[in-house]
Amino acid sequence: MELLWRAERRNTLITWPDAVNERLDQLVAAGITAGENINRSHLLAALVANADLSPEFVAGIMRDYRALNSDALDKGNRSAAKQWPPVRRPGPRRDSLRGKTGGA
């Protein structure tokens, strides 16, 4: 029996607001603080795998998401960022690319 988290992988392109992306980093930082070996991909997979499949649940979380105020999420993200270690994203940092491309 294969563990789900070790099963065959598929890449998925996700676009979402910057504040949601920052929230994902804060959730990863919370997991690291709790002692978990965690990354963005594993956390997203865990959230999806454990989500309730009922239409009522899905409709409810969509309504809640669409009613969220971006300023409130930004404020929550900043508050969490003060408590937990920063999460290093894979790949080169944006500021390190500037010198290589001649950008400002």
C-alpha positions in Angstrom: 0.0 0.0 0.0 1.5 3.3 -1.1 1.2 6.4 1.1 -0.7 9.2 -0.6 1.9 11.8 0.0 4.5 9.7 -1.9 2.2 8.8 -4.9 2.8 10.0 -8.4 2.9 13.8 -8.8 1.2 16.2 -11.1 2.1 19.9 -11.6 -0.7 22.4 -11.2 -0.6 26.0 -12.1 -2.4 28.1 -9.5 -3.0 31.8 -9.7 -4.3 33.7 -6.7 -4.0 37.0 -4.9 -0.7 37.9 -3.3 -2.3 37.9 0.1 -3.4 34.3 -0.3 0.2 33.3 -1.4 1.5 35.0 1.7 -1.0 33.2 3.8 0.3 29.9 2.4 3.8 30.9 3.5 2.5 31.7 7.0 0.7 28.3 7.2 4.0 26.6 6.2 5.8 28.6 8.9 3.2 27.6 11.5 3.8 23.9 10.5 7.6 24.4 10.8 7.2 26.0 14.2 5.2 23.0 15.3 8.1 20.8 14.3 6.7 19.4 11.0 8.8 18.8 7.9 6.5 20.7 5.6 6.5 22.6 2.3 3.9 24.5 0.2 3.1 21.5 -2.0 2.5 19.1 0.8 0.4 21.5 2.8 -1.8 22.3 -0.2 -2.2 18.6 -0.9 -3.1 17.9 2.8 -5.7 20.7 2.8 -7.3 19.4 -0.4 -7.2 15.7 0.6 -8.8 16.5 3.9 -11.5 18.9 2.7 -15.2 17.9 3.0 -16.6 16.9 -0.4 -20.2 18.0 0.4 -21.7 20.6 -2.0 -22.8 22.6 1.0 -19.3 22.8 2.5 -17.7 23.7 -0.9 -20.4 26.4 -1.5 -19.9 27.8 2.0 -16.1 28.1 1.8 -16.5 29.8 -1.6 -19.0 32.3 -0.2 -16.7 33.0 2.7 -13.7 33.4 0.4 -15.5 35.8 -1.8 -16.5 37.9 1.2 -13.0 38.2 2.6 -11.5 41.7 2.9 -8.0 41.8 1.5 -6.9 44.3 4.1 -7.9 42.0 6.9 -6.0 39.0 5.4 -2.9 41.2 4.9 -3.1 42.3 8.5 -3.4 38.7 9.7 -0.4 37.7 7.5 1.8 40.5 8.9 0.8 39.6 12.4 1.7 35.9 11.8 5.0 36.9 10.1 6.2 38.4 13.3 5.7 35.2 15.2 7.2 32.5 12.9 10.4 32.1 10.9 10.3 33.2 7.2 9.6 30.5 4.6 12.2 30.2 1.9 10.5 29.7 -1.5 12.3 27.4 -4.0 14.3 28.9 -6.8 16.1 32.2 -7.2 15.0 35.2 -5.3 13.5 38.0 -7.4 16.1 40.5 -6.2 18.9 38.2 -7.3 17.6 38.2 -10.8 18.0 41.9 -11.2 21.8 41.9 -11.5 21.7 39.1 -14.1 19.2 40.7 -16.4 20.4 44.3 -16.1 17.1 45.5 -14.6 16.9 48.3 -12.0 
